[in-house]
């Protein structure tokens, strides 16, 4: 870096026909050494652009450009497994179904992505083993972990080095931070957010321990069902702008969080994976369901929604209205309790 600083300041910056473009997956290196440089490169950056993964709509456009015919349900399932990373999407074969593609990419003898987890961390991070330890700890908890809980689970000392590791994972979009609804920033939680890492650790790694050799035999397992619930929650968080547009609040200031409440004696804990708090005194209590058919709200679900709404009402302003909001793949079946939901969003809204 010292040599590059001397080259740039002493010679290159005086010429109009030289442009230096730095790009790559190691976001923290660029932020530390270039963007936030306090030495000879301070203030030299002309422009910075964060290249984000494809959205669902962009994945659909990509598949169409490659003549890969997939329904929006299958595109969402593919996104849940590998995210919007074009490097991974290029492995999809137009002659195979989604299940056939997952088999070929993760379970076949020469599957290109079955060892990607270890290769990726070794390529991106000098201290790859500690990084994987942090990610694996977060994968085991859908609501994430506080810093203290993370230290206890991983055994990594509480130090500036841990802070640096967490910043690197945040910069690379592997994890996010959030505070639970109604909680203070002192209780910030770290949550695994990378779709591929979640799929690999929750499904692929688990399948090896149980010696499952193909995706077809696993699709209806409890592990895959639990993974789908978590992965679809992340899809919704990744498409918050689309959700706000569909609710007609694209221009309204909002705060998004997760909310959980420990149950009293003889009562179960309750959790909602997305709460959208609006400045105009409306709180959306969001339910997210990735189902292949319309969602049906029965009497038990109605009672659970009522209990959740009553619990949440104690944490919001008396002026605020709580709107039960359903985000699901195929819509809501019109049964006795369908009116419990003020808003219903489908995959089309996320695209």
TAJO-V413476 format. One record per residue. N is the residue number from 1. RES is the residue in one letter. SS is DSSP state (a for helix, b for strand, c for the rest). PHI is phi in whole degrees, -180 to 180 (none if undefined). D_CENTER is the distance of its C-alpha to the mean C-alpha in Angstrom with 1 decimal. Layout:
{{N | RES | SS | PHI | D_CENTER} {N | RES | SS | PHI | D_CENTER}}
This chain:
{{1 | X | c | none | 33.8} {2 | X | a | -62 | 37.2} {3 | X | a | -65 | 38.8} {4 | X | a | -67 | 36.3} {5 | X | a | -58 | 36.9} {6 | X | a | -65 | 40.7} {7 | X | a | -61 | 40.4} {8 | X | a | -70 | 38.4} {9 | X | a | -73 | 40.4} {10 | X | a | -90 | 43.7} {11 | X | c | -141 | 43.6} {12 | X | a | -68 | 40.6} {13 | X | a | -67 | 39.8} {14 | X | a | -86 | 43.4} {15 | X | c | -112 | 42.9} {16 | X | c | -86 | 41.4} {17 | X | c | -106 | 40.7} {18 | X | c | -124 | 38.1} {19 | X | c | -132 | 34.3} {20 | X | c | -107 | 31.9} {21 | X | c | -115 | 28.3} {22 | X | c | -111 | 26.0} {23 | X | c | -144 | 22.7} {24 | X | c | 158 | 20.5} {25 | X | c | -90 | 17.3} {26 | X | c | -85 | 18.6} {27 | X | a | -60 | 17.5} {28 | X | a | -65 | 19.1} {29 | X | a | -60 | 22.4} {30 | X | a | -67 | 22.7} {31 | X | a | -65 | 21.9} {32 | X | a | -72 | 24.4} {33 | X | a | -90 | 27.1} {34 | X | a | -119 | 27.2} {35 | X | a | -62 | 25.4} {36 | X | c | -105 | 26.4} {37 | X | c | -64 | 29.6} {38 | X | c | -106 | 32.5} {39 | X | c | -104 | 35.1} {40 | X | c | -71 | 36.7} {41 | X | c | -103 | 33.6} {42 | X | c | -59 | 33.0} {43 | X | c | 72 | 32.4} {44 | X | c | -90 | 32.8} {45 | X | c | -69 | 29.4} {46 | X | c | -84 | 30.2} {47 | X | c | -159 | 26.7} {48 | X | c | -129 | 23.1} {49 | X | c | -136 | 20.4} {50 | X | c | -91 | 16.7} {51 | X | c | -85 | 15.9} {52 | X | c | -94 | 12.4} {53 | X | c | -62 | 11.2} {54 | X | c | -61 | 12.7} {55 | X | c | -82 | 11.7} {56 | X | a | -59 | 12.8} {57 | X | a | -62 | 16.2} {58 | X | a | -72 | 16.6} {59 | X | a | -62 | 15.7} {60 | X | a | -61 | 18.5} {61 | X | a | -63 | 20.8} {62 | X | a | -64 | 20.3} {63 | X | a | -61 | 21.2} {64 | X | a | -63 | 24.1} {65 | X | a | -65 | 25.3} {66 | X | c | -98 | 25.5} {67 | X | c | 58 | 27.2} {68 | X | c | -98 | 24.6} {69 | X | c | -93 | 25.0} {70 | X | c | -139 | 22.1} {71 | X | c | -73 | 21.5} {72 | X | a | -65 | 18.5} {73 | X | a | -64 | 17.7} {74 | X | a | -71 | 17.8} {75 | X | a | -62 | 15.9} {76 | X | a | -65 | 12.9} {77 | X | a | -64 | 13.5} {78 | X | a | -64 | 13.7} {79 | X | a | -63 | 10.4} {80 | X | a | -64 | 8.9} {81 | X | a | -87 | 11.0} {82 | X | a | -126 | 10.9} {83 | X | c | 70 | 8.5} {84 | X | c | -100 | 10.8} {85 | X | c | -85 | 12.7} {86 | X | a | -61 | 16.3} {87 | X | a | -59 | 17.7} {88 | X | a | -80 | 16.2} {89 | X | a | -63 | 17.0} {90 | X | c | -68 | 20.6} {91 | X | c | -81 | 21.2} {92 | X | c | -72 | 21.2} {93 | X | c | -103 | 24.9} {94 | X | c | -65 | 26.2} {95 | X | c | -86 | 28.8} {96 | X | c | -108 | 26.4} {97 | X | c | -74 | 24.5} {98 | X | a | -60 | 20.7} {99 | X | a | -61 | 21.9} {100 | X | a | -64 | 24.3} {101 | X | a | -68 | 21.8} {102 | X | a | -62 | 19.5} {103 | X | a | -59 | 22.8} {104 | X | a | -69 | 24.0} {105 | X | a | -81 | 20.9} {106 | X | a | -123 | 20.3} {107 | X | a | -114 | 23.5} {108 | X | c | -66 | 26.4} {109 | X | c | -56 | 28.9} {110 | X | c | -111 | 27.8} {111 | X | c | -58 | 24.1} {112 | X | c | -70 | 22.6} {113 | X | c | -113 | 19.1} {114 | X | c | -71 | 20.3} {115 | X | c | -114 | 20.9} {116 | X | a | -64 | 18.3} {117 | X | a | -58 | 16.4} {118 | X | a | -67 | 19.7} {119 | X | a | -63 | 20.7} {120 | X | a | -63 | 17.6} {121 | X | a | -69 | 17.8} {122 | X | a | -66 | 21.6} {123 | X | a | -75 | 21.5} {124 | X | a | -91 | 19.2} {125 | X | c | -127 | 20.4} {126 | X | c | -67 | 24.0} {127 | X | c | -101 | 23.2} {128 | X | a | -61 | 20.9} {129 | X | a | -65 | 21.9} {130 | X | a | -66 | 20.9} {131 | X | a | -62 | 17.5} {132 | X | a | -66 | 17.0} {133 | X | a | -62 | 18.5} {134 | X | a | -64 | 16.0} {135 | X | a | -64 | 12.9} {136 | X | a | -66 | 14.9} {137 | X | a | -64 | 15.8} {138 | X | a | -71 | 12.3} {139 | X | a | -65 | 11.5} {140 | X | c | -82 | 14.6} {141 | X | c | -135 | 13.6} {142 | X | c | -63 | 11.0} {143 | X | c | -91 | 11.9} {144 | X | c | 85 | 11.8} {145 | X | b | -135 | 15.1} {146 | X | b | -75 | 17.4} {147 | X | a | -59 | 19.0} {148 | X | a | -63 | 22.1} {149 | X | a | -65 | 20.4} {150 | X | a | -64 | 18.7} {151 | X | a | -63 | 22.1} {152 | X | a | -65 | 23.8} {153 | X | a | -73 | 21.6} {154 | X | a | -89 | 21.6} {155 | X | c | 79 | 25.0} {156 | X | c | -76 | 24.1} {157 | X | c | -61 | 26.5} {158 | X | c | -78 | 25.6} {159 | X | c | -156 | 26.4} {160 | X | a | -64 | 25.7} {161 | X | a | -66 | 24.6} {162 | X | a | -64 | 21.7} {163 | X | a | -58 | 20.8} {164 | X | a | -65 | 20.9} {165 | X | a | -64 | 18.7} {166 | X | a | -66 | 16.0} {167 | X | a | -64 | 16.5} {168 | X | a | -65 | 16.2} {169 | X | a | -70 | 12.8} {170 | X | a | -67 | 11.7} {171 | X | a | -64 | 13.6} {172 | X | c | -88 | 12.1} {173 | X | c | 63 | 8.4} {174 | X | c | -77 | 8.1} {175 | X | b | -132 | 7.7} {176 | X | b | -130 | 8.0} {177 | X | b | -117 | 11.1} {178 | X | b | -158 | 12.3} {179 | X | c | -113 | 15.5} {180 | X | c | -63 | 16.3} {181 | X | c | -57 | 18.2} {182 | X | c | 80 | 21.7} {183 | X | c | -99 | 21.2} {184 | X | c | -87 | 22.2} {185 | X | a | -67 | 20.4} {186 | X | a | -66 | 22.3} {187 | X | a | -105 | 19.9} {188 | X | c | -59 | 16.7} {189 | X | b | -113 | 14.1} {190 | X | b | -103 | 11.8} {191 | X | b | -132 | 8.6} {192 | X | b | -67 | 7.0} {193 | X | c | -129 | 3.4} {194 | X | c | -76 | 5.2} {195 | X | a | -58 | 6.0} {196 | X | a | -62 | 9.6} {197 | X | a | -62 | 9.9} {198 | X | a | -63 | 8.7} {199 | X | a | -65 | 11.1} {200 | X | a | -63 | 13.7} {201 | X | a | -76 | 14.1} {202 | X | a | -83 | 13.9} {203 | X | a | -120 | 15.9} {204 | X | a | -65 | 17.7} {205 | X | a | -62 | 18.8} {206 | X | a | -66 | 19.8} {207 | X | a | -66 | 21.7} {208 | X | a | -67 | 23.8} {209 | X | a | -66 | 24.9} {210 | X | c | -97 | 26.1} {211 | X | c | 61 | 27.5} {212 | X | c | -79 | 25.9} {213 | X | c | -110 | 26.8} {214 | X | c | -152 | 25.2} {215 | X | c | -72 | 22.3} {216 | X | c | -57 | 24.8} {217 | X | c | -73 | 26.0} {218 | X | c | -99 | 22.6} {219 | X | c | -54 | 21.1} {220 | X | c | -99 | 22.7} {221 | X | c | -75 | 22.2} {222 | X | a | -62 | 20.7} {223 | X | a | -60 | 18.2} {224 | X | a | -70 | 16.8} {225 | X | a | -62 | 17.0} {226 | X | a | -65 | 15.1} {227 | X | a | -63 | 12.3} {228 | X | a | -59 | 12.3} {229 | X | a | -60 | 12.0} {230 | X | a | -67 | 9.0} {231 | X | a | -66 | 7.2} {232 | X | a | -71 | 8.7} {233 | X | a | -57 | 7.6} {234 | X | a | -67 | 3.9} {235 | X | a | -58 | 6.1} {236 | X | a | -65 | 8.2} {237 | X | a | -61 | 6.4} {238 | X | a | -71 | 6.0} {239 | X | c | -121 | 9.6} {240 | X | a | -60 | 11.1} {241 | X | a | -61 | 14.1} {242 | X | a | -66 | 14.9} {243 | X | a | -65 | 14.9} {244 | X | a | -64 | 17.1} {245 | X | a | -62 | 19.4} {246 | X | a | -66 | 19.8} {247 | X | c | -83 | 20.8} {248 | X | c | 77 | 23.2} {249 | X | c | -125 | 21.9} {250 | X | c | -56 | 20.6} {251 | X | c | -98 | 23.2} {252 | X | c | -94 | 22.9} {253 | X | c | -69 | 21.5} {254 | X | b | -136 | 18.8} {255 | X | b | -132 | 16.8} {256 | X | b | -105 | 13.6} {257 | X | b | -156 | 13.3} {258 | X | b | -109 | 13.1} {259 | X | b | -133 | 16.7} {260 | X | b | -140 | 18.5} {261 | X | b | -144 | 22.2} {262 | X | c | -73 | 24.4} {263 | X | c | -75 | 27.0} {264 | X | c | -76 | 30.7} {265 | X | c | -57 | 33.3} {266 | X | c | 68 | 33.1} {267 | X | c | -125 | 29.8} {268 | X | c | -75 | 26.4} {269 | X | c | -65 | 23.4} {270 | X | b | -128 | 21.3} {271 | X | b | -148 | 17.6} {272 | X | b | -129 | 15.7} {273 | X | b | -84 | 11.9} {274 | X | b | -156 | 12.3} {275 | X | b | -122 | 15.5} {276 | X | b | -110 | 16.5} {277 | X | b | -100 | 19.6} {278 | X | b | -100 | 21.8} {279 | X | c | -70 | 24.7} {280 | X | c | -97 | 27.0} {281 | X | c | 67 | 27.1} {282 | X | b | -128 | 24.7} {283 | X | b | -120 | 21.9} {284 | X | b | -92 | 19.6} {285 | X | b | -95 | 18.8} {286 | X | b | -93 | 16.2} {287 | X | b | -108 | 16.2} {288 | X | b | -121 | 13.7} {289 | X | b | -133 | 15.5} {290 | X | c | -101 | 15.0} {291 | X | c | -123 | 18.7} {292 | X | c | -86 | 21.1} {293 | X | c | -139 | 23.6} {294 | X | c | -62 | 24.1} {295 | X | b | -81 | 23.0} {296 | X | c | -116 | 26.1} {297 | X | c | -91 | 26.4} {298 | X | c | -92 | 29.3} {299 | X | a | -64 | 31.3} {300 | X | a | -62 | 29.3} {301 | X | a | -68 | 26.1} {302 | X | a | -58 | 28.1} {303 | X | a | -67 | 29.4} {304 | X | a | -65 | 26.0} {305 | X | a | -64 | 24.8} {306 | X | a | -63 | 28.0} {307 | X | a | -64 | 27.7} {308 | X | a | -63 | 24.1} {309 | X | a | -65 | 25.4} {310 | X | a | -66 | 28.4} {311 | X | a | -65 | 26.6} {312 | X | a | -67 | 24.3} {313 | X | a | -60 | 27.4} {314 | X | c | -75 | 28.8} {315 | X | c | -109 | 26.0} {316 | X | c | -117 | 26.3} {317 | X | c | -63 | 29.2} {318 | X | c | -65 | 32.1} {319 | X | c | -78 | 31.8} {320 | X | c | -84 | 28.3} {321 | X | b | -102 | 27.8} {322 | X | b | -101 | 25.0} {323 | X | b | -108 | 23.8} {324 | X | b | -66 | 22.3} {325 | X | b | -130 | 19.7} {326 | X | b | -106 | 18.6} {327 | X | b | -119 | 15.8} {328 | X | b | -144 | 16.7} {329 | X | c | -70 | 17.4} {330 | X | c | -121 | 21.2} {331 | X | c | 97 | 22.3} {332 | X | b | -117 | 24.4} {333 | X | c | -75 | 27.7} {334 | X | c | -83 | 30.6} {335 | X | c | -112 | 32.0} {336 | X | c | -58 | 33.6} {337 | X | c | -109 | 30.5} {338 | X | a | -65 | 28.5} {339 | X | a | -74 | 29.6} {340 | X | a | -61 | 27.5} {341 | X | c | -97 | 24.7} {342 | X | c | -77 | 25.5} {343 | X | b | -131 | 22.8} {344 | X | b | -130 | 21.4} {345 | X | b | -114 | 18.8} {346 | X | c | -121 | 18.3} {347 | X | a | -59 | 16.4} {348 | X | a | -57 | 19.1} {349 | X | a | -68 | 17.8} {350 | X | a | -74 | 14.3} {351 | X | c | -81 | 16.2}}
